[in-house]
């Protein structure tokens, strides 16, 4: 009996999942350690910001991090199970009441902050 295409795809996706996935939510401030290739050398660059959204989809899960750099808002979308993401470190837990924080795009300064959960 042959496997269906969906079963084959699910099996391949299962192999690509990382064993240890950090637990974070929308609104948390995280540091993403991303591998960057420059010529033949590889280095790790840290991208720190607020998690704006998380899109689930097994090994295709992505999360978007937003930070302001020199007064300009920068958003970067990272694949969670990618080998180019070394690790994700949670700096602060945020207190939010929605799944996508798109309203942060129009805000500057203190208005662009997310309340912190006190542990």
DSSP file (Angstrom, degrees, kcal/mol; ACC not computed):
  #  RESIDUE AA STRUCTURE BP1 BP2  ACC     N-H-->O    O-->H-N    N-H-->O    O-->H-N    TCO  KAPPA ALPHA  PHI   PSI    X-CA   Y-CA   Z-CA
    1    1 A X              0   0    0      0, 0.0     2,-0.2     0, 0.0     0, 0.0   0.000 360.0 360.0 360.0 127.2    0.0    0.0    0.0
    2    2 A X        -     0   0    0      1,-0.1     2,-0.2     0, 0.0     0, 0.0  -0.513 360.0-114.7 -85.6 150.8    1.5    3.4   -1.1
    3    3 A X        -     0   0    0     -2,-0.2     2,-0.1     1,-0.1    -1,-0.1  -0.526  31.2-116.7 -78.4 148.4    1.5    6.4    1.1
    4    4 A X     >  -     0   0    0     -2,-0.2     4,-2.0     1,-0.1     5,-0.2  -0.380  27.2-107.3 -78.2 165.6   -0.5    9.4    0.0
    5    5 A X  H  > S+     0   0    0      1,-0.2     4,-2.6     2,-0.2     5,-0.2   0.889 120.0  54.1 -60.4 -39.7    1.2   12.7   -0.8
    6    6 A X  H  > S+     0   0    0      1,-0.2     4,-2.5     2,-0.2    -1,-0.2   0.888 107.7  50.0 -63.1 -38.8   -0.1   14.3    2.4
    7    7 A X  H  > S+     0   0    0      2,-0.2     4,-1.9     1,-0.2    -1,-0.2   0.892 111.4  48.6 -66.9 -39.7    1.4   11.5    4.5
    8    8 A X  H  X S+     0   0    0     -4,-2.0     4,-2.1     2,-0.2    -2,-0.2   0.925 113.0  47.2 -65.5 -44.9    4.8   11.8    2.7
    9    9 A X  H  X S+     0   0    0     -4,-2.6     4,-2.6     1,-0.2    -2,-0.2   0.915 111.1  51.4 -63.6 -43.4    4.8   15.6    3.2
   10   10 A X  H  X S+     0   0    0     -4,-2.5     4,-2.0     1,-0.2    -1,-0.2   0.870 109.3  51.3 -61.8 -37.3    3.9   15.3    6.8
   11   11 A X  H  X S+     0   0    0     -4,-1.9     4,-1.3     2,-0.2    -1,-0.2   0.904 111.2  46.7 -66.9 -42.2    6.7   12.8    7.4
   12   12 A X  H  X S+     0   0    0     -4,-2.1     4,-1.1     1,-0.2    -2,-0.2   0.908 112.2  50.7 -66.1 -42.0    9.3   15.2    5.8
   13   13 A X  H  X S+     0   0    0     -4,-2.6     4,-0.7     1,-0.2     3,-0.4   0.877 105.4  56.9 -63.3 -37.6    8.0   18.1    7.8
   14   14 A X  H >< S+     0   0    0     -4,-2.0     3,-0.7     1,-0.2    -1,-0.2   0.861 104.0  53.1 -62.6 -36.5    8.2   16.1   11.0
   15   15 A X  H 3< S+     0   0    0     -4,-1.3    -1,-0.2     1,-0.2    -2,-0.2   0.802 106.0  54.3 -67.6 -29.6   12.0   15.5   10.4
   16   16 A X  H 3< S+     0   0    0     -4,-1.1    -1,-0.2    -3,-0.4    -2,-0.2   0.579  83.1 108.8 -84.9  -9.7   12.6   19.2    9.9
   17   17 A X  S << S-     0   0    0     -3,-0.7     2,-0.2    -4,-0.7    42,-0.1  -0.389  72.8-117.9 -69.3 143.2   11.1   20.3   13.3
   18   18 A X        -     0   0    0      1,-0.1     3,-0.2    -2,-0.1    -1,-0.1  -0.542  12.8-139.0 -76.8 147.4   13.5   21.5   16.0
   19   19 A X  S    S+     0   0    0      1,-0.2     2,-0.7    -2,-0.2    -1,-0.1   0.905  92.2  42.9 -75.1 -40.8   13.5   19.4   19.1
   20   20 A X  S    S+     0   0    0     -3,-0.0     2,-0.5     2,-0.0    -1,-0.2  -0.909  70.1 177.9-111.8 110.0   13.7   22.4   21.5
   21   21 A X        -     0   0    0     -2,-0.7    60,-0.1    -3,-0.2    66,-0.0  -0.940  29.1-122.1-111.0 128.2   11.4   25.3   20.6
   22   22 A X        -     0   0    0     -2,-0.5     2,-0.7     1,-0.1    67,-0.1  -0.331  21.9-125.8 -67.3 150.3   11.3   28.3   22.9
   23   23 A X        +     0   0    0     65,-0.1     2,-0.3    67,-0.0    67,-0.1  -0.873  48.3 140.1-102.0 114.2    8.0   29.3   24.4
   24   24 A X        -     0   0    0     -2,-0.7     2,-0.2     4,-0.0    69,-0.1  -0.965  30.1-150.7-146.7 161.5    7.0   32.9   23.8
   25   25 A X    >   -     0   0    0     -2,-0.3     3,-1.5     1,-0.1    26,-0.2  -0.712  38.9 -69.4-126.8 175.3    3.8   34.8   22.9
   26   26 A X  T 3  S+     0   0    0      1,-0.2    70,-0.2    -2,-0.2    26,-0.2  -0.467 118.7  31.5 -65.5 136.9    2.7   37.9   21.0
   27   27 A X  T 3  S+     0   0    0     24,-2.4    -1,-0.2     1,-0.4    68,-0.2   0.171  88.8 124.3  99.1 -16.6    3.8   41.0   22.9
   28   28 A X    <   -     0   0    0     -3,-1.5    23,-2.6    66,-0.2     2,-0.6  -0.460  62.5-126.1 -74.9 148.5    6.9   39.5   24.4
   29   29 A X  E     +AB  50  92A   0     63,-2.3    62,-3.0    21,-0.2    63,-1.5  -0.865  39.5 178.7 -93.8 125.1   10.3   41.2   23.9
   30   30 A X  E     -AB  49  90A   0     19,-2.7    19,-2.1    -2,-0.6     2,-0.5  -0.877  31.2-137.4-128.8 157.1   12.7   38.7   22.4
   31   31 A X  E     -AB  48  89A   0     58,-3.0    58,-2.9    -2,-0.3     2,-0.6  -0.977  21.4-159.6-110.2 122.3   16.3   38.4   21.2
   32   32 A X  E     -AB  47  88A   0     15,-2.5    15,-2.2    -2,-0.5     2,-0.9  -0.911   5.1-153.4-105.2 121.0   16.6   36.4   18.0
   33   33 A X  E     -AB  46  87A   0     54,-2.9    53,-2.6    -2,-0.6    54,-0.9  -0.825  22.5-175.2 -94.8 103.8   20.1   35.1   17.3
   34   34 A X  E     -AB  45  85A   0     11,-2.7    11,-2.9    -2,-0.9     2,-0.3  -0.830  23.6-126.7-107.1 138.7   20.3   34.8   13.5
   35   35 A X  E     -A   44   0A   0     49,-3.4     2,-0.4    -2,-0.4     9,-0.2  -0.649  25.9-166.9 -80.6 134.6   23.1   33.3   11.5
   36   36 A X  E     -A   43   0A   0      7,-3.2     7,-2.4    -2,-0.3     2,-0.5  -0.990   9.9-147.0-126.5 129.9   24.4   35.6    8.7
   37   37 A X  E     +A   42   0A   0     -2,-0.4     2,-0.5     5,-0.2     5,-0.2  -0.840  15.7 179.3 -97.4 125.5   26.7   34.5    5.9
   38   38 A X  E >   -A   41   0A   0      3,-2.9     3,-1.9    -2,-0.5     2,-0.6  -0.908  67.2 -53.9-124.8 102.1   29.2   37.0    4.6
   39   39 A X  T 3  S-     0   0    0     -2,-0.5    -2,-0.0     1,-0.3     0, 0.0  -0.573 120.6 -22.6  68.7-117.0   31.2   35.4    1.9
   40   40 A X  T 3  S+     0   0    0     -2,-0.6    -1,-0.3    -3,-0.1     2,-0.3   0.532 122.7  87.5-101.8  -9.4   32.7   32.3    3.4
   41   41 A X  E <   -A   38   0A   0     -3,-1.9    -3,-2.9     2,-0.0     2,-0.4  -0.634  59.7-156.2 -92.8 149.0   32.3   33.4    7.1
   42   42 A X  E     +A   37   0A   0     -2,-0.3     2,-0.3    -5,-0.2    -5,-0.2  -0.973  16.4 172.0-121.2 139.5   29.3   33.0    9.2
   43   43 A X  E     -A   36   0A   0     -7,-2.4    -7,-3.2    -2,-0.4     2,-0.5  -0.905  30.5-115.0-138.5 168.4   28.5   35.1   12.2
   44   44 A X  E     -A   35   0A   0     -2,-0.3     2,-0.4    -9,-0.2    -9,-0.2  -0.921  25.2-168.1-110.9 129.0   25.5   35.5   14.6
   45   45 A X  E     -A   34   0A   0    -11,-2.9   -11,-2.7    -2,-0.5     2,-0.4  -0.947  15.6-135.8-117.3 136.4   23.6   38.8   14.7
   46   46 A X  E     -A   33   0A   0     -2,-0.4     2,-0.5   -13,-0.2   -13,-0.2  -0.768  15.0-170.2 -95.1 132.7   21.1   39.6   17.5
   47   47 A X  E     -A   32   0A   0    -15,-2.2   -15,-2.5    -2,-0.4     2,-0.5  -0.968   9.9-170.9-121.6 110.9   17.8   41.2   16.6
   48   48 A X  E     +A   31   0A   0     -2,-0.5     2,-0.3   -17,-0.2   -17,-0.2  -0.894  27.5 106.1-110.3 129.8   15.9   42.4   19.6
   49   49 A X  E     -A   30   0A   0    -19,-2.1   -19,-2.7    -2,-0.5     2,-0.4  -0.964  64.5 -59.3-174.5-171.7   12.3   43.6   19.5
   50   50 A X  E     -AC  29  66A   0     16,-2.6    16,-2.8    -2,-0.3     2,-0.6  -0.728  47.1-118.0 -93.3 137.0    8.6   42.9   20.3
   51   51 A X  E     + C   0  65A   0    -23,-2.6   -24,-2.4    -2,-0.4    14,-0.2  -0.647  32.2 179.7 -74.5 117.5    6.8   39.9   18.8
   52   52 A X  E     -     0   0A   0     12,-2.8    49,-2.3    -2,-0.6     2,-0.3   0.833  61.6  -6.5 -90.2 -38.3    4.0   41.4   16.6
   53   53 A X  E     - C   0  64A   0     11,-1.0    11,-2.5    47,-0.2     2,-0.4  -0.995  50.7-150.6-157.1 156.2    2.5   38.1   15.3
   54   54 A X  E     - C   0  63A   0     45,-0.4     2,-0.6    -2,-0.3     9,-0.2  -0.999  11.0-164.5-129.0 128.2    3.0   34.4   15.2
   55   55 A X  E     - C   0  62A   0      7,-3.1     7,-2.3    -2,-0.4     2,-0.2  -0.958  14.2-149.6-116.1 117.0    1.7   32.3   12.3
   56   56 A X        +     0   0    0     -2,-0.6     3,-0.1     5,-0.2    -2,-0.0  -0.519  37.7 138.1 -87.5 151.4    1.5   28.6   13.0
   57   57 A X    >   -     0   0    0      1,-0.3     3,-2.9    -2,-0.2     2,-0.1   0.067  65.2 -99.9 174.2  59.1    1.9   25.8   10.4
   58   58 A X  G >  S-     0   0    0      1,-0.3     3,-1.0     2,-0.2    -1,-0.3  -0.286 107.4  -0.8  49.4-113.8    4.0   22.9   11.7
   59   59 A X  G 3  S+     0   0    0      1,-0.2    22,-0.4    -2,-0.1    -1,-0.3   0.580 131.9  64.6 -81.5  -5.9    7.5   23.4   10.3
   60   60 A X  G <  S+     0   0    0     -3,-2.9    -1,-0.2    20,-0.1    -2,-0.2   0.230  70.4 139.3 -96.6  13.4    6.5   26.6    8.5
   61   61 A X    <   -     0   0    0     -3,-1.0    19,-2.9    -4,-0.1    20,-0.5  -0.370  29.9-176.1 -61.3 129.6    5.7   28.5   11.7
   62   62 A X  E     -CD  55  79A   0     -7,-2.3    -7,-3.1    17,-0.3     2,-0.3  -0.909  14.3-162.6-126.6 156.3    6.9   32.0   11.5
   63   63 A X  E     -CD  54  78A   0     15,-2.3    15,-3.0    -2,-0.3     2,-0.5  -0.997  12.9-140.1-137.8 144.4    7.0   35.0   13.9
   64   64 A X  E     -CD  53  77A   0    -11,-2.5   -12,-2.8    -2,-0.3   -11,-1.0  -0.889  13.7-164.2-109.0 131.1    7.5   38.7   13.2
   65   65 A X  E     -CD  51  76A   0     11,-2.7    11,-2.5    -2,-0.5     2,-0.4  -0.934   4.2-161.5-115.9 135.3    9.6   40.9   15.4
   66   66 A X  E     +CD  50  75A   0    -16,-2.8   -16,-2.6    -2,-0.4     2,-0.3  -0.954  16.5 160.0-121.0 135.3    9.4   44.7   15.4
   67   67 A X  E     - D   0  74A   0      7,-2.6     7,-3.7    -2,-0.4     2,-0.5  -0.954  35.9-120.0-141.6 162.5   12.0   47.2   16.7
   68   68 A X  E     - D   0  73A   0     -2,-0.3     2,-0.5     5,-0.2     5,-0.2  -0.930  26.1-173.5-107.0 129.5   12.8   50.8   16.1
   69   69 A X  E >  S- D   0  72A   0      3,-3.1     3,-1.4    -2,-0.5    -2,-0.0  -0.969  72.9 -18.9-125.3 114.5   16.2   51.6   14.8
   70   70 A X  T 3  S-     0   0    0     -2,-0.5    -1,-0.1     1,-0.3     3,-0.1   0.868 128.7 -51.6  56.3  40.2   17.3   55.2   14.5
   71   71 A X  T 3  S+     0   0    0      1,-0.2     2,-0.5    -3,-0.0    -1,-0.3   0.494 118.2 110.6  79.7   3.3   13.6   56.3   14.6
   72   72 A X  E <   -D   69   0A   0     -3,-1.4    -3,-3.1     2,-0.0     2,-0.3  -0.940  69.4-124.5-114.0 131.7   12.6   54.0   11.8
   73   73 A X  E     -D   68   0A   0     -2,-0.5     2,-0.4    -5,-0.2    -5,-0.2  -0.581  27.5-168.3 -75.1 130.8   10.4   50.9   12.5
   74   74 A X  E     -D   67   0A   0     -7,-3.7    -7,-2.6    -2,-0.3     2,-0.4  -0.983   4.5-171.5-124.0 126.7   12.0   47.7   11.3
   75   75 A X  E     -D   66   0A   0     -2,-0.4     2,-0.4    -9,-0.2    -9,-0.2  -0.945   2.7-176.4-116.9 139.1   10.1   44.4   11.1
   76   76 A X  E     -D   65   0A   0    -11,-2.5   -11,-2.7    -2,-0.4     2,-0.5  -0.998  15.5-146.5-136.6 132.6   11.6   41.0   10.4
   77   77 A X  E     -D   64   0A   0     -2,-0.4     2,-0.4   -13,-0.2   -13,-0.2  -0.865  17.9-167.2-101.6 127.0    9.9   37.7    9.9
   78   78 A X  E     -D   63   0A   0    -15,-3.0   -15,-2.3    -2,-0.5     2,-0.5  -0.923  21.8-128.6-115.4 134.4   11.7   34.6   11.2
   79   79 A X  E >   -D   62   0A   0     -2,-0.4     3,-1.1   -17,-0.2   -17,-0.3  -0.720  20.1-145.2 -76.8 128.4   11.0   31.0   10.5
   80   80 A X  T 3  S+     0   0    0    -19,-2.9    -1,-0.1    -2,-0.5   -18,-0.1   0.867  94.3  40.8 -65.3 -39.6   10.9   29.3   13.9
   81   81 A X  T 3  S+     0   0    0    -20,-0.5    -1,-0.2   -22,-0.4     2,-0.1   0.212  86.6 125.6 -97.1  15.2   12.3   25.9   12.8
   82   82 A X    X   -     0   0    0     -3,-1.1     3,-1.2     1,-0.1   -22,-0.0  -0.468  63.5-135.9 -74.8 143.9   15.0   27.3   10.4
   83   83 A X  T 3  S+     0   0    0      1,-0.2    -1,-0.1    -2,-0.1   -48,-0.0   0.667 103.8  68.3 -69.8 -14.4   18.6   26.3   10.9
   84   84 A X  T 3  S+     0   0    0      1,-0.1   -49,-3.4   -50,-0.1     2,-0.8   0.612  83.7  78.5 -79.7 -11.7   19.5   30.0   10.4
   85   85 A X  E <   -B   34   0A   0     -3,-1.2   -51,-0.2   -51,-0.2     3,-0.1  -0.865  62.2-174.9 -97.2 106.7   17.8   30.9   13.7
   86   86 A X  E     -     0   0A   0    -53,-2.6     2,-0.3    -2,-0.8    -1,-0.2   0.970  61.8 -31.0 -66.7 -55.2   20.3   29.9   16.4
   87   87 A X  E     -B   33   0A   0    -54,-0.9   -54,-2.9     2,-0.0     2,-0.5  -0.986  47.6-133.9-160.5 161.3   18.1   30.6   19.4
   88   88 A X  E     -B   32   0A   0     -2,-0.3     2,-0.5   -56,-0.2   -56,-0.2  -0.989  22.2-165.7-122.9 122.8   15.3   32.8   20.6
   89   89 A X  E     -B   31   0A   0    -58,-2.9   -58,-3.0    -2,-0.5     2,-0.5  -0.933  15.7-136.2-114.7 126.6   15.7   34.3   24.1
   90   90 A X  E     +B   30   0A   0     -2,-0.5   -60,-0.2   -60,-0.2     3,-0.1  -0.703  24.8 173.8 -83.5 123.5   12.8   35.9   25.9
   91   91 A X  E     +     0   0A   0    -62,-3.0     2,-0.3    -2,-0.5   -61,-0.2   0.881  67.0   4.2 -92.8 -50.4   13.8   39.2   27.6
   92   92 A X  E     -B   29   0A   0    -63,-1.5   -63,-2.3    24,-0.0     2,-0.5  -0.986  67.2-127.3-138.3 145.3   10.4   40.5   28.9
   93   93 A X        -     0   0    0     24,-0.3    24,-2.5    -2,-0.3     2,-0.3  -0.813  29.1-147.1 -92.1 132.1    6.9   39.0   28.9
   94   94 A X  B     -E  116   0B   0     -2,-0.5     2,-0.7    22,-0.2    22,-0.2  -0.714   7.2-137.7-102.3 151.2    4.3   41.4   27.5
   95   95 A X        +     0   0    0     20,-3.1    20,-0.5    -2,-0.3     2,-0.3  -0.899  40.6 152.3-108.4 105.3    0.6   41.8   28.5
   96   96 A X        -     0   0    0     -2,-0.7   -70,-0.0   -70,-0.2    18,-0.0  -0.885  39.8-151.2-130.9 161.6   -1.6   42.0   25.4
   97   97 A X  S    S+     0   0    0     -2,-0.3     2,-0.3     0, 0.0    -1,-0.0   0.119  73.7  59.1-121.1  20.0   -5.2   41.2   24.6
   98   98 A X  S    S-     0   0    0      1,-0.1     3,-0.1   -72,-0.1   -72,-0.0  -0.959  72.1-127.5-146.0 165.6   -5.0   40.4   20.9
   99   99 A X  S    S+     0   0    0     -2,-0.3     2,-0.4     1,-0.2   -45,-0.4   0.798  95.4  39.8 -86.1 -31.0   -3.2   38.0   18.5
  100  100 A X        -     0   0    0    -47,-0.1     2,-0.6   -74,-0.1     3,-0.3  -0.984  63.7-157.9-125.0 128.4   -1.7   40.5   16.1
  101  101 A X    >   +     0   0    0    -49,-2.3     3,-1.4    -2,-0.4     4,-0.2  -0.369  40.6 140.5-101.1  53.5   -0.2   43.8   17.2
  102  102 A X  G >   +     0   0    0     -2,-0.6     3,-1.5     1,-0.3     4,-0.3   0.728  60.4  73.8 -68.2 -20.4   -0.5   45.7   13.9
  103  103 A X  G >  S+     0   0    0     -3,-0.3     3,-0.7     1,-0.3    -1,-0.3   0.677  81.1  72.3 -67.5 -15.3   -1.5   48.9   15.8
  104  104 A X  G X  S+     0   0    0     -3,-1.4     3,-1.3     1,-0.2    -1,-0.3   0.724  80.8  74.1 -70.0 -20.0    2.1   49.3   16.9
  105  105 A X  G <  S+     0   0    0     -3,-1.5    -1,-0.2     1,-0.3    -2,-0.2   0.834  97.1  45.7 -64.4 -32.7    3.1   50.3   13.4
  106  106 A X  G <  S+     0   0    0     -3,-0.7     2,-0.3    -4,-0.3    -1,-0.3   0.372 100.4  88.7 -91.4   6.0    1.5   53.8   13.7
  107  107 A X    <   -     0   0    0     -3,-1.3     2,-0.3    -4,-0.1    -3,-0.0  -0.767  52.9-167.2-112.4 152.5    2.9   54.5   17.1
  108  108 A X    >   -     0   0    0     -2,-0.3     3,-1.1     5,-0.0     5,-0.1  -0.954  52.1 -11.8-132.9 149.6    6.2   56.1   18.3
  109  109 A X  G >  S-     0   0    0     -2,-0.3     3,-1.1     1,-0.2     4,-0.1  -0.362 126.9  -3.4  70.6-135.6    8.0   56.4   21.6
  110  110 A X  G >  S+     0   0    0      1,-0.3     3,-1.6     2,-0.2    -1,-0.2   0.799 129.0  64.2 -66.8 -28.3    6.1   55.4   24.8
  111  111 A X  G <  S+     0   0    0     -3,-1.1    -1,-0.3     1,-0.3    -2,-0.2   0.777  96.3  58.9 -64.1 -25.3    2.9   54.7   22.9
  112  112 A X  G <  S+     0   0    0     -3,-1.1    -1,-0.3    -4,-0.1    -2,-0.2   0.410  87.0 104.8 -85.8   3.0    4.7   51.9   21.0
  113  113 A X    <   -     0   0    0     -3,-1.6     2,-0.4    -5,-0.1    -5,-0.0  -0.497  62.8-140.6 -84.6 154.7    5.5   50.1   24.3
  114  114 A X        -     0   0    0     -2,-0.2   -18,-0.1   -87,-0.1    -2,-0.1  -0.927  30.1-105.0-110.8 137.6    3.6   47.0   25.5
  115  115 A X        -     0   0    0    -20,-0.5   -20,-3.1    -2,-0.4     2,-0.3  -0.301  37.0-124.1 -61.6 145.9    2.8   46.6   29.2
  116  116 A X  B     -E   94   0B   0    -22,-0.2     2,-0.5   -88,-0.0   -22,-0.2  -0.720  12.3-125.3 -96.3 141.7    5.1   44.1   31.0
  117  117 A X        -     0   0    0    -24,-2.5     2,-0.6    -2,-0.3   -24,-0.3  -0.730  23.6-137.4 -81.8 126.2    3.8   41.2   33.0
  118  118 A X              0   0    0     -2,-0.5    -1,-0.0     1,-0.1     0, 0.0  -0.769 360.0 360.0 -88.7 122.8    5.1   41.3   36.5
  119  119 A X              0   0    0     -2,-0.6    -1,-0.1   -26,-0.0    -2,-0.0   0.466 360.0 360.0 -81.1 360.0    6.2   37.8   37.6
